[in-house]
Amino acid sequence: MAKTGQRFSTMDIYLSAFLLICGIQPELEVKNGTVIFTFPATDKLYEYIFMYNSNTEVKAGTFVTAIKTLRGQMVTLRGTR
């Protein structure tokens, strides 16, 4: 079981889009000019990561929309620096 307050960070927009589809909203932050997606580290998060790495099928349109949503958030975040 993940400890309270722990975080999972990644630069992988595709994994982040998959997690977004699963209902976990990332926090975005810029470090050294790179956007980092950060999630609360929970057992459910790691279950979803396992599903992603196991090539779980998702609807293409839903996945593309999630990627575009995250890219839009990245552009907005970079513009506010």
FIRO-126141 format. One line per field, with one value per residue: x, z, y of N, C-alpha, C in turn. Coordinates in Angstrom, 2 decimals, padded with zeros to 5 digits. Layout:
<atoms>
n_x <- c(X, ...)
n_z <- c(Z, ...)
n_y <- c(Y, ...)
ca_x <- c(X, ...)
ca_z <- c(Z, ...)
ca_y <- c(Y, ...)
c_x <- c(X, ...)
c_z <- c(Z, ...)
c_y <- c(Y, ...)
</atoms>
This chain:
<atoms>
n_x <- c(000.85, 000.52, 002.08, 000.56, 000.56, 002.66, 004.03, 003.76, 005.66, 005.97, 007.18, 005.86, 003.51, 001.63, 001.13, 000.17, -002.13, -003.61, -004.00, -005.52, -007.85, -008.68, -009.56, -007.87, -006.59, -003.81, -001.30, 000.35, 003.65, 006.43, 009.75, 012.97, 012.37, 010.88, 007.80, 006.27, 004.25, 002.35, 001.08, -001.07, 000.35, -001.10, -002.57, -004.43, -003.54, -001.13, -002.19, -003.55, -001.34, -000.09, -002.08, -001.89, 000.73, 000.28, -000.96, -003.72, -006.80, -008.12, -010.53, -009.81, -010.48, -011.11, -008.65, -007.02, -008.28, -007.73, -004.94, -004.71, -005.96, -004.15, -001.87, -002.77, -003.00, -000.32, 000.78, -000.54, 000.46, 003.22, 003.10, 002.50, 004.73)
n_z <- c(000.00, -000.80, 000.83, 002.62, 001.10, -000.65, -003.95, -007.49, -010.29, -013.74, -017.10, -019.23, -021.53, -022.70, -020.92, -018.87, -020.10, -020.32, -017.60, -016.96, -018.42, -016.88, -014.69, -012.98, -012.24, -013.30, -011.67, -013.05, -013.52, -014.15, -014.61, -015.02, -017.65, -018.59, -018.68, -016.02, -015.03, -012.23, -009.87, -007.19, -005.27, -005.22, -004.49, -006.48, -008.57, -009.27, -010.12, -012.42, -013.92, -014.33, -015.92, -018.17, -019.04, -019.72, -022.09, -022.25, -023.85, -025.11, -026.15, -029.18, -029.88, -027.39, -026.11, -027.73, -027.31, -024.58, -024.67, -026.18, -024.43, -022.26, -023.58, -024.21, -021.61, -020.94, -022.72, -021.81, -019.20, -019.66, -020.86, -018.77, -017.30)
n_y <- c(-001.18, 002.24, 004.98, 007.70, 010.87, 010.40, 010.78, 010.22, 010.79, 011.66, 012.11, 011.23, 011.71, 010.06, 007.93, 009.53, 010.54, 008.19, 007.63, 009.85, 009.30, 007.18, 008.49, 009.87, 012.85, 014.68, 016.74, 019.45, 020.59, 022.74, 021.93, 022.85, 023.65, 021.54, 019.83, 018.18, 015.52, 014.89, 012.62, 011.45, 008.89, 005.98, 002.76, 002.21, 003.84, 002.55, 000.16, 001.00, 001.86, -000.60, -001.76, -000.07, -000.65, -003.24, -003.09, -002.42, -002.02, 001.02, 003.44, 004.98, 007.65, 008.76, 008.54, 010.18, 012.63, 013.01, 013.25, 015.61, 017.37, 017.37, 018.37, 020.93, 021.98, 021.92, 023.83, 026.11, 026.25, 026.61, 029.08, 030.75, 031.11)
ca_x <- c(000.00, 001.29, 001.96, -000.13, 001.40, 003.64, 003.66, 004.35, 005.88, 006.39, 007.16, 005.18, 002.17, 000.71, 000.74, -000.64, -003.44, -004.30, -004.42, -006.59, -009.04, -009.08, -010.15, -006.87, -006.15, -002.44, -000.86, 001.44, 004.62, 007.57, 011.06, 014.05, 011.79, 010.15, 006.57, 006.21, 002.91, 002.47, -000.15, -000.97, 000.78, -002.06, -002.61, -005.22, -002.66, -000.21, -003.01, -003.76, -000.06, 000.07, -003.00, -001.30, 001.89, -000.24, -001.59, -005.16, -007.43, -008.95, -011.08, -008.83, -010.94, -010.99, -007.23, -006.55, -008.83, -006.98, -003.61, -004.88, -006.26, -002.89, -001.00, -003.30, -002.61, 001.13, 000.99, -001.01, 001.41, 004.47, 002.82, 002.34, 006.01)
ca_z <- c(000.00, -000.87, 002.02, 002.42, 000.72, -001.68, -005.29, -008.64, -011.34, -015.04, -018.23, -020.30, -021.78, -023.07, -019.65, -018.17, -020.77, -019.92, -016.21, -017.00, -018.85, -015.74, -013.67, -012.09, -012.82, -012.90, -011.43, -013.97, -013.07, -015.05, -013.98, -016.01, -018.97, -018.93, -017.92, -015.26, -014.58, -010.90, -009.40, -005.86, -005.37, -004.55, -005.06, -007.71, -009.59, -009.74, -010.85, -013.74, -014.63, -014.76, -017.05, -019.31, -019.50, -020.25, -023.37, -022.13, -024.95, -024.84, -027.38, -029.79, -029.78, -025.99, -025.83, -028.44, -026.61, -023.33, -025.04, -026.58, -023.20, -021.52, -024.36, -024.00, -020.26, -020.98, -023.40, -020.90, -018.09, -020.14, -021.16, -017.54, -016.60)
ca_y <- c(000.00, 003.47, 005.83, 008.96, 011.99, 010.07, 011.21, 009.56, 011.78, 011.14, 013.04, 010.47, 012.25, 008.98, 007.31, 010.51, 010.57, 006.96, 007.81, 010.83, 008.55, 006.34, 009.35, 010.46, 014.13, 015.02, 018.11, 019.75, 021.58, 022.88, 021.83, 023.00, 023.77, 020.32, 019.63, 016.94, 015.14, 014.30, 011.98, 010.85, 007.48, 005.10, 001.41, 002.28, 004.40, 001.52, -000.81, 001.58, 001.82, -001.99, -001.94, 000.64, -001.43, -004.51, -002.78, -002.41, -001.29, 002.20, 004.00, 005.88, 009.04, 009.17, 008.68, 011.37, 013.80, 013.16, 013.76, 017.01, 018.11, 017.55, 019.27, 022.28, 022.38, 022.15, 025.10, 027.15, 026.32, 027.20, 030.48, 031.55, 031.24)
c_x <- c(000.89, 001.04, 001.27, 000.88, 002.45, 003.11, 004.39, 004.47, 006.39, 006.39, 006.39, 003.74, 001.17, 000.24, -000.18, -002.04, -004.26, -004.83, -005.56, -007.90, -009.58, -009.60, -009.16, -006.29, -004.72, -002.31, 000.31, 002.35, 005.78, 008.84, 012.11, 013.50, 011.00, 008.91, 006.57, 004.76, 003.06, 001.09, 000.03, -000.62, -000.16, -001.99, -003.36, -004.36, -001.75, -000.95, -003.25, -002.47, 000.21, -000.84, -002.44, -000.14, 001.49, -001.00, -003.12, -005.75, -008.24, -009.46, -010.13, -009.23, -010.81, -009.53, -006.66, -007.04, -008.07, -005.59, -003.71, -005.18, -004.97, -001.94, -001.47, -002.92, -001.11, 001.43, 000.58, -000.03, 002.71, 004.29, 002.72, 003.65, 006.64)
c_z <- c(000.00, 000.39, 001.65, 002.09, -000.32, -003.05, -006.33, -009.74, -012.60, -016.06, -019.40, -020.47, -022.10, -021.84, -018.89, -018.77, -020.38, -018.49, -016.12, -017.42, -017.69, -014.57, -012.69, -012.78, -012.36, -012.50, -012.38, -013.36, -014.06, -014.21, -015.08, -017.44, -019.44, -018.06, -017.31, -014.84, -013.25, -010.43, -007.95, -006.02, -004.53, -005.18, -006.39, -008.86, -010.15, -010.48, -012.28, -014.56, -015.14, -015.98, -018.31, -019.90, -020.05, -021.55, -023.33, -023.24, -024.42, -026.19, -027.91, -029.63, -028.37, -025.64, -026.48, -027.75, -025.32, -023.61, -025.39, -025.36, -022.42, -022.27, -024.21, -022.63, -020.21, -021.61, -022.49, -019.76, -018.52, -020.44, -019.93, -016.80, -016.84)
c_y <- c(001.24, 004.31, 007.13, 010.06, 011.67, 010.45, 010.36, 010.60, 011.10, 012.27, 012.42, 010.96, 011.15, 008.21, 008.26, 010.62, 009.34, 007.11, 008.83, 010.17, 007.71, 007.17, 009.96, 011.69, 014.44, 016.48, 018.32, 020.79, 021.60, 022.83, 021.86, 023.01, 022.56, 020.19, 018.23, 016.73, 014.42, 013.83, 011.54, 009.37, 006.62, 003.71, 001.41, 002.83, 003.32, 000.40, -000.31, 001.58, 000.41, -002.26, -001.28, -000.17, -002.80, -004.32, -002.89, -001.54, -000.10, 002.69, 005.07, 007.34, 009.59, 009.42, 009.94, 012.63, 014.06, 013.72, 015.25, 017.89, 018.40, 018.48, 020.72, 022.82, 022.70, 023.51, 026.25, 027.34, 026.98, 028.69, 031.36, 031.72, 032.57)
</atoms>
